Amino acid sequence: EAQVTQNPRYLITVTGKKLTVTCSQNMNHEYMSWYRQDPGLGLRQIYYSMNVEVTDKGDVPEGYKVSRKEKRNFPLILESPSPNQTSLYFCASRLREGYSYEQYFGPGTRLTVT
Amino acid sequence: QQQVKQSPQSLIVQKGGISIINCAYENTAFDYFPWYQQFPGKGPALLIAIRPDVSEKKEGRFTISFNKSAKQFSLHIMDSQPGDSATYFCAATGPGGTSYGKLTFGQGTILTVHP
């Protein structure tokens, strides 16, 4: 089954404790991205990657890091989480060529930082 | 800076009624406008999309109307069903900008269809 998976689905942590949210897709997509969803703001892009070893900032990159060492994986790293990073996070992927191709979203990771 | 504005924030419709959600955009470089549907506990999923070279696109009970001059587009759900209860997001993207293919989302509309 073609899908984007994220782990963990739920995470409660404390300020300053480094964490990683994993994302993996099995569709051989080149383009992957991370979004955060907040009430009243919709989804906003954090980082994206056009291919292996190619990443760039989205609209709200502060406090986040990413890496793309393998085509299928695109982890999101919070090195020193803060309460304002409490949010619902989604990983997405699509084919690189043709920006109108459908983006496939993972099931989401709900993060709470206390 | 919210480049895509969506309204209403929430909508309650009776079964069989018509649900209408509106979006307005600012960036004239946008040329692909998808709508996403999100159920609780799930990620958004593509529902229907349109390009500005047509004024309307219909897929089953779902229709997008597009007004290029007004920079507005809307989603119409005909014969709304309780199973349509979800959060709907409009979005826009295009070839330009600093983030190729980035989806710029509206704020979302929570639709509730009463039986």
Interface residues (C-beta under 8 A of the other chain):
Chain A: V4 Y31 S33 Y35 G40 L41 G42 L43 R44 Q45 Y48 M50 D56 K57 G58 D59 F90 A92 R94 Y99 S100 E102 Q103 F105 G106 P107 G108
Chain B: Q2 V4 Q6 Q9 Y32 P34 G41 K42 G43 P44 A45 L46 A49 R51 F89 T93 G94 P95 T98 S99 Y100 G101 K102 L103 F105 G106 Q107 G108
